[in-house]
């Protein structure tokens, strides 16, 4: 009975590990696809300044590095990828902190933009005799009836 329970527990652990590995691979595929798409968008943005411009060269350089990073992520397993990221962060703390700040600014801009778009929708069309503010106070015309 004890050996059967051990065997069953081992079997369940293997199934859980296999399912987790599959999810990690799906997440890696999703992330690398997004990185590749971002790299292509950066290349396209650089080309808007002209193929031989400094901006196009800088964008191409950045996009190439992103593509290389995506390839590296595709080839590695989760453990070695985490080790590489940790060692990179230790060697280059300024880059990691700068990247975190950049992501924070981007997230704040996206949140701010989404607030504006929802704020525009919540107000109805103007009504005559109403100030059309969020408080909808009657307009003081300066005379009493």
C-alpha positions in Angstrom: 0.0 0.0 0.0 2.8 2.4 0.9 4.7 1.7 -2.4 1.5 2.2 -4.4 0.9 5.6 -2.7 4.5 6.6 -3.4 4.2 5.5 -7.0 0.9 7.4 -7.4 2.4 10.5 -5.8 5.4 10.3 -8.2 3.1 9.9 -11.1 1.1 13.0 -10.1 4.2 15.0 -9.6 5.5 14.1 -13.0 2.1 15.1 -14.6 2.2 18.4 -12.7 5.8 19.1 -13.8 4.9 18.3 -17.4 1.9 20.6 -17.3 4.1 23.4 -15.8 6.8 22.9 -18.4 4.1 23.1 -21.1 2.8 26.4 -19.7 6.3 27.8 -19.4 6.9 26.9 -23.1 3.6 28.6 -24.1 4.6 31.7 -22.1 8.1 31.8 -23.7 6.5 31.5 -27.2 4.1 34.3 -26.4 6.9 36.5 -25.0 9.2 35.9 -27.9 6.5 36.5 -30.4 5.8 39.9 -28.8 9.5 40.7 -28.7 9.8 39.9 -32.4 6.7 42.0 -33.2 8.1 44.9 -31.1 11.5 44.6 -32.9 9.8 44.9 -36.3 7.7 47.9 -35.1 10.9 49.6 -34.0 12.5 48.9 -37.4 9.5 50.4 -39.1 9.5 53.4 -36.9 13.2 54.0 -37.7 12.6 53.7 -41.4 10.1 56.6 -41.2 13.2 58.9 -40.8 14.8 57.5 -44.0 16.7 54.3 -44.6 20.2 55.9 -44.1 19.3 58.2 -41.2 20.8 57.9 -37.8 17.4 57.1 -36.3 17.0 54.2 -38.7 20.4 52.8 -37.8 19.7 53.2 -34.1 16.3 51.5 -34.4 17.8 48.7 -36.5 20.5 48.1 -33.9 17.9 48.0 -31.1 15.6 45.7 -33.1 18.5 43.4 -33.9 19.4 43.1 -30.2 15.7 42.4 -29.3 15.6 39.7 -32.0 18.8 38.1 -30.5 17.2 38.2 -27.1 14.1 36.5 -28.4 16.2 33.8 -30.0 18.1 33.3 -26.7 14.9 33.0 -24.8 13.5 30.4 -27.3 16.6 28.2 -26.9 16.9 28.2 -23.1 15.0 26.4 -20.4 13.5 28.3 -17.5 16.2 27.6 -15.0 19.1 28.7 -17.1 17.1 31.8 -18.3 16.5 32.8 -14.7 20.2 32.4 -13.9 21.2 34.5 -16.9 18.8 37.3 -16.0 20.0 37.3 -12.5 23.7 37.5 -13.5 22.9 40.2 -16.1 21.1 42.3 -13.4 24.1 41.9 -11.1 26.5 43.0 -13.8 24.3 45.9 -15.1 22.2 47.3 -12.3 21.8 50.7 -14.0 20.4 49.2 -17.1 17.9 47.1 -15.1 16.8 50.1 -13.0 16.6 52.2 -16.1 14.5 49.6 -17.9 12.2 49.3 -14.8 11.8 53.1 -14.8 11.0 53.1 -18.5 8.4 50.4 -18.0 6.9 52.3 -15.2 6.6 55.5 -17.3 5.1 53.6 -20.1 2.5 52.0 -17.8 1.7 55.3 -16.3 1.1 56.8 -19.8 -1.1 53.9 -20.8 -3.2 54.3 -17.6 -3.5 58.0 -18.1 -4.5 57.6 -21.7 -7.1 55.0 -20.8 -8.5 57.4 -18.1 -8.9 60.1 -20.8 -10.8 57.9 -23.2 -13.2 56.7 -20.5 -13.7 60.3 -19.2 -14.7 61.5 -22.6 -17.4 58.9 -22.9 -19.1 59.5 -19.5 -20.4 63.0 -20.4 -23.6 63.4 -22.4 -24.3 66.0 -25.0 -24.7 69.6 -23.8 -28.1 70.7 -22.5 -29.3 74.3 -22.9 -29.3 76.2 -19.7 -26.9 73.9 -17.9 -23.2 74.6 -17.4 -22.2 71.2 -18.8 -19.6 70.6 -16.1 -19.4 67.3 -14.2 -21.7 68.9 -11.6 -24.3 70.2 -14.1 -25.1 73.4 -12.3 -27.6 75.8 -13.8 -25.9 78.8 -15.4 -26.3 82.0 -13.5 -27.6 84.5 -16.1 -27.4 87.5 -13.7 -31.1 88.1 -13.5 -33.8 86.8 -11.2 -37.3 85.8 -12.2 
